[in-house]
Amino acid sequence: MYPSYTPGETIVFDKITKQNLKLVRENDLVVFNHPFKKDVKMFKRVKSILRDSYFVSGDNPDPTSSVDSHNFGPINKSNILAYKKESH
């Protein structure tokens, strides 16, 4: 998520519930389970909201420096663990 966040920086997220999942909007940050690596959790920025999923992307302008929806497709809403409102 460089350059918006730097290594070692603390970011506070709100745990997802059925009630607040609908509050997630474009530009918010989300924590989710990696779709192919069960033990890996990631956080990325929501770029677009689809019917039952989110297209997420890192903030680094170099598209080859981030693993995100460009690589593994949209994230199902059921995989979202937490979110952080952003004002970008």
C-alpha positions in Angstrom: 0.0 0.0 0.0 3.0 2.2 -0.4 3.1 5.2 -0.8 -0.1 5.8 1.2 1.2 3.7 4.1 4.8 2.8 5.0 6.2 -0.4 6.5 5.7 -0.6 10.2 2.8 2.0 10.2 -0.2 1.0 12.4 -3.6 1.0 10.8 -6.8 0.5 12.8 -9.6 -1.4 11.1 -13.2 -2.1 12.1 -14.2 -5.8 12.2 -16.8 -6.6 9.5 -20.3 -7.5 10.6 -23.4 -8.1 8.4 -24.6 -4.7 9.4 -21.5 -2.7 8.6 -20.5 -4.6 5.4 -22.9 -2.5 3.5 -21.0 0.6 4.7 -17.9 -0.3 2.7 -17.5 2.1 -0.2 -15.0 2.8 -3.0 -11.6 4.0 -1.7 -12.1 2.3 1.7 -9.4 -0.2 2.8 -10.4 -3.8 3.4 -8.7 -6.7 5.1 -9.5 -10.1 3.4 -8.3 -13.6 3.1 -6.1 -14.2 0.1 -8.2 -16.2 -2.4 -5.5 -18.9 -3.0 -3.4 -18.8 0.1 -5.5 -19.8 3.1 -3.0 -18.5 5.8 -2.4 -15.1 4.1 -4.4 -12.0 5.0 -4.1 -8.8 2.8 -5.3 -5.3 2.8 -6.1 -3.3 -0.3 -8.2 -0.4 -1.4 -11.6 -0.9 -2.9 -11.6 0.3 -6.4 -15.1 -0.8 -7.4 -18.0 -2.6 -6.0 -19.7 -5.3 -7.9 -22.8 -7.2 -7.0 -21.3 -9.6 -4.5 -17.7 -8.7 -4.6 -15.1 -6.0 -4.5 -12.3 -5.2 -7.0 -9.3 -4.3 -4.8 -6.0 -2.7 -5.7 -2.8 -1.5 -4.1 -1.9 2.2 -4.0 1.6 1.8 -5.6 1.4 3.3 -9.1 3.6 0.5 -10.5 1.0 -2.3 -11.3 3.7 -5.0 -11.1 4.5 -4.1 -7.5 1.2 -5.3 -6.0 -0.7 -8.5 -6.0 -4.4 -7.6 -6.1 -7.6 -8.1 -8.1 -5.6 -7.6 -11.3 -4.0 -10.9 -10.5 -6.7 -12.9 -8.7 -10.0 -11.2 -9.6 -12.6 -9.6 -7.4 -12.9 -10.5 -3.7 -16.2 -12.1 -2.6 -17.9 -10.0 0.1 -17.8 -13.1 2.4 -14.0 -12.9 2.4 -13.9 -9.4 3.9 -12.7 -9.4 7.5 -12.4 -5.7 8.3 -12.5 -2.3 6.8 -11.3 1.3 7.3 -13.1 4.3 6.0 -10.9 6.5 3.8 -11.4 10.0 2.5 -9.3 9.7 -0.6 
